[in-house]
Amino acid sequence: MRKMICRLLIAGVACLVLTPLSMRALGQDKDEMVDNPLYKAWASFKVNTTATQVEKTRHHGADAKRYPGGVDMKTIRYKLVASDEKKVVVQTVVVDHEFLSEIEAAATKIIYRAKIAKANLKAALEELGAKIEDGMVKVKEKDGEKEVKARIVIGSVTNEDGTTTFKRWYVKDVPGALLKEERKTTRDGKTVTETSIMLKGFKAAE
């Protein structure tokens, strides 16, 4: 499941930063190195930029009793700790909200290289077969809400866990690009999990 979610992210951010022409060009020169969309999603921000997401997964069936109210809630904090022309390094801290406590995992670091193999990017995109739309999405501000342009990625993938359908909203002005996500997994015609991810806030370093 973790590998599949990673591919959803790669595909979504790739769809945000790649033009239709460059998408078609992925079919050529399989050994060529190309821009990494996940690097681009962070490289335009300065070191010490932070972003916080809240992820809620509602479980159905027997698994529901393992979580408060049947919901597995996580707060995920990201911080850009290094950036240059070759890579960015993003520190990630996950906080699990349990029945009687909050458990903060040790910080991990994700390295996004500026260049990746074209064949790897092409494989991640083709596996999901996502539909891409341009649209608007509402974002909260101190004085209310406003609408901003977004790249909306809709798709579905089936594996041993079931069939997962997803919808993601990406905007270029957000560290990491992801503004929100809705995801649902079904198996044998029954809903297994429903997940929502929302950007709680971010602070761009000056």
C-alpha positions in Angstrom: 0.0 0.0 0.0 2.8 2.5 0.9 4.4 1.9 -2.6 1.1 2.5 -4.3 0.5 5.8 -2.4 3.9 6.9 -3.3 3.1 6.3 -7.0 -0.1 8.3 -6.6 1.9 11.2 -5.4 4.5 10.9 -8.1 1.8 10.8 -10.8 -0.1 13.7 -9.4 2.9 16.0 -9.0 4.2 14.9 -12.4 0.9 15.9 -14.0 1.2 19.3 -12.3 4.6 20.2 -13.5 5.0 18.4 -16.9 3.5 19.9 -20.1 1.6 17.7 -22.5 4.6 17.8 -24.9 7.0 16.6 -22.3 4.6 13.9 -21.2 4.5 12.5 -24.8 8.3 12.8 -24.9 8.6 10.3 -22.1 8.1 7.5 -24.6 11.5 8.2 -26.2 15.1 7.6 -25.0 14.3 5.4 -22.0 17.9 5.8 -20.6 17.6 9.6 -20.5 17.4 11.5 -17.2 14.6 13.9 -16.8 13.4 16.5 -14.2 12.0 14.9 -11.0 8.6 16.5 -10.4 8.9 15.9 -6.6 12.1 17.8 -6.6 10.4 20.7 -8.4 7.5 20.7 -6.0 10.0 21.8 -3.2 12.9 23.4 -5.0 11.1 26.7 -5.5 10.9 27.2 -1.8 13.7 28.3 0.6 15.2 26.0 3.3 13.1 26.0 6.6 9.8 26.1 4.7 7.2 24.0 6.5 3.9 22.4 5.6 1.4 20.4 7.8 -1.1 17.9 6.5 -3.9 16.1 8.4 -4.7 12.6 7.1 -7.9 10.9 8.3 -8.7 7.3 7.3 -12.1 5.9 8.2 -12.0 2.1 8.5 -15.0 -0.1 7.9 -15.6 -3.6 9.2 -13.6 -5.3 11.9 -10.6 -2.9 11.6 -12.7 0.1 12.7 -12.6 -0.8 16.4 -8.8 -0.4 16.4 -9.1 3.4 16.0 -10.9 6.2 17.9 -14.3 6.5 16.3 -13.1 4.1 13.6 -10.8 6.8 12.2 -7.0 6.6 12.0 -5.9 10.2 12.2 -2.3 11.4 11.5 -0.7 14.8 11.5 2.2 15.0 9.1 4.7 17.8 9.3 7.2 18.5 6.5 10.2 20.8 6.7 12.6 21.6 3.8 16.1 21.2 5.5 18.4 21.3 2.4 18.2 22.4 -1.2 20.6 22.8 -4.1 20.7 22.2 -7.8 21.1 18.4 -7.4 18.6 17.5 -4.6 16.2 18.6 -1.9 15.9 17.0 1.5 12.6 17.1 3.3 12.3 16.1 7.0 9.0 14.4 7.8 7.4 13.8 11.2 4.3 11.7 11.6 2.0 12.0 14.7 -0.5 9.2 15.3 -3.6 10.1 17.3 -4.4 7.1 19.5 -7.2 6.5 22.1 -5.3 7.9 25.1 -2.2 9.5 23.5 -0.4 11.0 20.6 2.6 9.1 19.3 5.2 11.1 17.5 7.5 9.0 15.3 11.2 9.8 14.9 11.8 12.3 12.1 12.8 10.8 8.7 14.3 12.4 5.7 13.2 12.1 2.1 15.7 12.9 -0.6 14.4 14.0 -4.0 17.0 14.1 -6.7 16.7 16.8 -9.3 17.0 14.2 -12.1 15.5 10.7 -12.3 15.5 8.0 -15.0 12.8 8.8 -17.6 11.8 5.1 -17.6 11.0 5.2 -13.9 8.8 8.3 -14.3 7.0 6.8 -17.3 6.3 3.6 -15.4 4.8 5.4 -12.5 2.5 7.5 -14.7 1.4 4.6 -16.9 0.5 2.3 -14.0 -2.2 4.7 -12.7 -3.7 5.8 -16.0 -4.9 9.0 -14.3 -7.2 11.6 -15.8 -6.0 15.2 -15.6 -8.3 18.2 -15.3 -7.7 21.9 -14.8 -10.1 23.5 -12.3 -10.5 25.8 -9.3 -10.3 24.9 -5.6 -11.2 26.9 -2.5 -8.4 27.7 0.0 -8.9 29.2 3.4 -7.2 32.5 4.3 -7.3 34.7 7.4 -10.1 36.9 6.0 -12.1 34.1 4.4 -11.8 31.9 1.4 -10.5 32.4 -2.2 -10.4 30.2 -5.3 -7.1 29.3 -6.9 -6.2 27.3 -10.0 -5.5 23.7 -9.5 -4.5 20.6 -11.4 -6.9 17.9 -10.5 -5.8 14.3 -10.9 -8.4 11.4 -10.9 -7.6 7.8 -11.2 -7.9 4.2 -10.0 -5.5 1.4 -9.2 -6.1 -2.2 -8.3 -3.8 -4.4 -6.3 -3.9 -7.0 -3.5 -5.5 -4.5 -1.1 -8.5 -3.9 -3.4 -9.4 -1.1 -5.8 -8.4 2.4 -4.8 -10.0 5.4 -6.5 -8.4 8.8 -5.8 -8.8 12.5 -6.6 -6.1 15.0 -5.8 -5.8 18.7 -6.0 -2.4 20.2 -6.7 -1.4 23.9 -6.7 2.1 25.2 -7.5 2.3 27.7 -4.7 2.1 25.0 -2.0 5.3 23.2 -0.7 5.1 19.7 -2.1 2.2 20.8 -4.3 -0.6 18.7 -2.7 -3.5 20.8 -1.4 -6.0 18.0 -0.7 -6.9 14.4 -1.5 -9.9 12.1 -1.4 -9.2 8.3 -1.6 -11.5 5.2 -1.3 -10.5 1.6 -1.3 -13.1 -1.2 -1.9 -12.7 -5.0 -2.0 -15.4 -7.5 -3.1 -17.8 -4.7 -3.6 -17.5 -3.4 0.0 -15.8 -0.2 1.2 -12.6 -0.9 3.2 -11.3 2.6 3.9 -12.1 6.2 3.0 -9.2 8.7 3.3 -9.0 12.4 3.2 -5.8 14.5 3.3 -6.0 18.2 3.9 -3.2 20.8 4.0 -3.6 22.4 7.4 -1.2 25.1 6.7 2.3 26.1 5.5 4.9 28.7 6.1 7.3 29.7 3.4 10.8 30.7 4.7 12.0 34.1 3.8 
